[in-house]
Amino acid sequence: MRVRFDGWTLDTGSRELLRDGTAAHLTGKAFRLLEVLVEHRPEALSKDQIQDLVWPGVFVTEANLTTLITELRKVMGDDAHHPRFIRTVYGFGYAFRAEAAEEAPGQAAKRPPSRRYRLIWGRKEIVLVEGENVLGRSPESIECIDRDTVSRRHARIFIAGDAVTIEDLGSKNGTRLRGRRLEGPDTLSDGDEIRLGSVPLTFRVLRAPRSTVTASSTSR
């Protein structure tokens, strides 16, 4: 889905919120919340409905939702008292209120990513998105890593095109990259081992497959 509204473009395929072609900085959960509100526009969703869609199977407090709404409004320049995009339905939930137009298939120029990024945790493959990816035990994390040595907001990986960095967020047990404890942001490369406390993760870079062209041959 690719939806345009008031100068913004929400691209759920590339998982980007774009303003004049430039991607805005959103956390993964904030992007998911906007995606949910836009998909159900102009319907108002209750807080319980939103929590089920943004945090499926995970109990979170109402404060988590409020934090994400605040993040979206700050990034998009929206005013809670005179909203252009996100309307508060007091005592109930939220609704997306802006006029939006969904592009027809093939209307937008195709911009397949040259790389895709993953974290490997045991048998689990965690998809990393453009922008901020919080790692830890909190509901806002890209994947809840529920281990005793992992802090709620332990570390974050930030992706900006082909540049990928990781930094510790003041965790209790530290973050290690290639066996060395992080003291500041550092660059990630394919195959790097990351440790959140005692939890090992492997960072992987996947190259997007190139399309193939079949050449026809002429028989003599």
JOKAWO-V735122 format. One record per residue. N is the residue number from 0. RES is the residue in three letters. PHI is phi in whole degrees, -180 to 180 (none if undefined). PSI is psi as a letter, one per 30 degrees, with the letter a starting at -180 (none if undefined). D_CENTER is the distance of its C-alpha to the mean C-alpha in Angstrom with 1 decimal. Layout:
N RES PHI PSI D_CENTER
N RES PHI PSI D_CENTER
This chain:
0 MET none k 15.5
1 ARG -133 j 15.8
2 VAL -122 k 17.0
3 ARG -107 k 18.8
4 PHE -158 k 19.8
5 ASP 46 h 21.7
6 GLY 88 f 20.6
7 TRP -107 l 16.9
8 THR -131 k 15.3
9 LEU -99 j 12.4
10 ASP -113 j 11.8
11 THR -78 f 10.2
12 GLY -72 e 11.6
13 SER -89 f 10.0
14 ARG 55 h 6.8
15 GLU -133 k 8.2
16 LEU -109 j 10.1
17 LEU -111 k 13.4
18 ARG -126 j 16.5
19 ASP 54 h 19.5
20 GLY 85 f 17.6
21 THR -104 k 15.6
22 ALA -75 k 11.9
23 ALA -81 l 11.1
24 HIS -86 j 9.4
25 LEU -130 k 6.8
26 THR -71 l 5.2
27 GLY -60 e 2.4
28 LYS -72 e 6.0
29 ALA -66 e 7.2
30 PHE -62 e 5.6
31 ARG -63 e 7.0
32 LEU -63 e 10.0
33 LEU -63 e 10.7
34 GLU -58 e 10.6
35 VAL -63 e 13.0
36 LEU -65 e 15.2
37 VAL -69 e 15.6
38 GLU -60 e 16.4
39 HIS -100 g 19.1
40 ARG -56 k 20.5
41 PRO -89 g 23.1
42 GLU -63 k 23.4
43 ALA -85 k 22.9
44 LEU -105 k 20.9
45 SER -72 l 22.3
46 LYS -62 e 20.3
47 ASP -66 e 21.1
48 GLN -62 e 19.8
49 ILE -63 e 16.4
50 GLN -63 e 16.2
51 ASP -66 e 17.2
52 LEU -86 e 14.5
53 VAL -90 e 11.5
54 TRP -124 i 13.1
55 PRO -61 k 15.5
56 GLY 75 g 18.3
57 VAL -123 k 17.4
58 PHE -83 k 19.5
59 VAL -133 l 18.1
60 THR -83 l 20.1
61 GLU -62 f 20.1
62 ALA -62 e 19.2
63 ASN -64 e 15.6
64 LEU -66 e 15.3
65 THR -59 e 17.4
66 THR -63 e 15.2
67 LEU -69 e 12.1
68 ILE -61 e 14.7
69 THR -62 e 16.1
70 GLU -61 e 12.9
71 LEU -62 e 12.6
72 ARG -64 e 16.3
73 LYS -67 e 16.5
74 VAL -66 e 14.1
75 MET -93 f 15.9
76 GLY 67 h 19.3
77 ASP -94 k 20.0
78 ASP -109 k 23.0
79 ALA -61 e 23.1
80 HIS -84 f 26.8
81 HIS -134 i 26.8
82 PRO -73 k 23.5
83 ARG -98 f 22.7
84 PHE -117 e 19.4
85 ILE -113 j 18.9
86 ARG -97 k 22.2
87 THR -84 k 23.0
88 VAL -102 j 25.3
89 TYR -59 k 27.2
90 GLY 77 g 27.8
91 PHE -134 d 25.6
92 GLY 178 b 22.0
93 TYR -143 l 20.2
94 ALA -145 l 20.4
95 PHE -90 k 19.1
96 ARG -111 f 22.3
97 ALA -72 l 22.0
98 GLU -68 k 23.7
99 ALA -133 k 21.4
100 ALA -126 k 22.3
101 GLU -91 k 20.7
102 GLU -73 k 21.6
103 ALA -71 l 23.9
104 PRO -54 k 23.0
105 GLY 87 f 24.0
106 GLN -71 e 24.2
107 ALA -83 k 21.3
108 ALA -67 k 21.9
109 LYS -77 k 20.3
110 ARG -131 i 18.1
111 PRO -63 k 17.2
112 PRO -65 k 15.2
113 SER -79 f 17.7
114 ARG -140 l 15.7
115 ARG -127 k 13.1
116 TYR -121 k 12.0
117 ARG -140 l 12.5
118 LEU -115 k 13.8
119 ILE -103 k 17.0
120 TRP -125 j 18.1
121 GLY 62 b 21.5
122 ARG -94 f 21.2
123 LYS -95 k 17.6
124 GLU -112 j 15.0
125 ILE -100 k 11.5
126 VAL -82 k 9.0
127 LEU -101 k 7.1
128 VAL -114 l 4.8
129 GLU -60 k 6.4
130 GLY 97 b 6.7
131 GLU -90 k 6.7
132 ASN -125 j 6.4
133 VAL -82 k 9.1
134 LEU -113 k 11.7
135 GLY 160 a 14.5
136 ARG -100 f 16.1
137 SER -77 l 14.6
138 PRO -62 f 12.9
139 GLU -80 f 9.9
140 SER -66 l 9.4
141 ILE -63 f 7.0
142 GLU -153 k 10.6
143 CYS -72 j 13.6
144 ILE -101 i 16.2
145 ASP -87 i 19.3
146 ARG -131 k 21.9
147 ASP -61 e 24.6
148 THR -88 g 24.0
149 VAL -103 k 20.3
150 SER -78 l 19.6
151 ARG -61 e 17.3
152 ARG -117 j 15.3
153 HIS -89 e 16.6
154 ALA -153 l 14.8
155 ARG -144 k 11.7
156 ILE -111 k 10.8
157 PHE -116 k 10.2
158 ILE -115 k 10.0
159 ALA -133 i 12.1
160 GLY 68 c 13.7
161 ASP -92 f 16.0
162 ALA -98 k 15.9
163 VAL -130 k 14.1
164 THR -128 l 15.1
165 ILE -132 k 15.2
166 GLU -148 l 16.8
167 ASP -78 k 18.2
168 LEU -110 h 17.7
169 GLY 75 h 21.3
170 SER -67 l 21.2
171 LYS -68 e 24.6
172 ASN -104 g 25.0
173 GLY 79 l 23.2
174 THR -122 k 21.0
175 ARG -116 k 22.9
176 LEU -125 k 22.1
177 ARG 53 h 24.9
178 GLY 85 f 27.1
179 ARG -111 k 26.9
180 ARG -70 k 25.6
181 LEU -73 k 23.1
182 GLU -111 f 24.7
183 GLY -168 a 22.2
184 PRO -61 k 19.3
185 ASP -143 l 20.1
186 THR -85 k 19.1
187 LEU -99 k 17.9
188 SER -127 l 19.9
189 ASP -56 k 20.0
190 GLY 90 f 21.6
191 ASP -62 k 21.1
192 GLU -93 k 21.7
193 ILE -117 k 19.7
194 ARG -126 k 21.2
195 LEU -97 j 19.7
196 GLY 63 c 23.2
197 SER -103 g 24.8
198 VAL -91 j 21.8
199 PRO -87 k 21.6
200 LEU -133 l 18.6
201 THR -120 k 18.9
202 PHE -88 k 16.6
203 ARG -126 k 17.1
204 VAL -112 k 16.8
205 LEU -107 k 17.5
206 ARG -79 k 19.4
207 ALA -68 k 18.9
208 PRO -65 k 22.3
209 ARG -81 k 24.7
210 SER -72 k 26.5
211 THR -107 k 30.1
212 VAL -117 k 33.1
213 THR -94 j 36.2
214 ALA -89 k 39.4
215 SER -83 k 42.4
216 SER -110 k 45.6
217 THR -108 k 49.1
218 SER -83 k 51.9
219 ARG -86 none 55.3
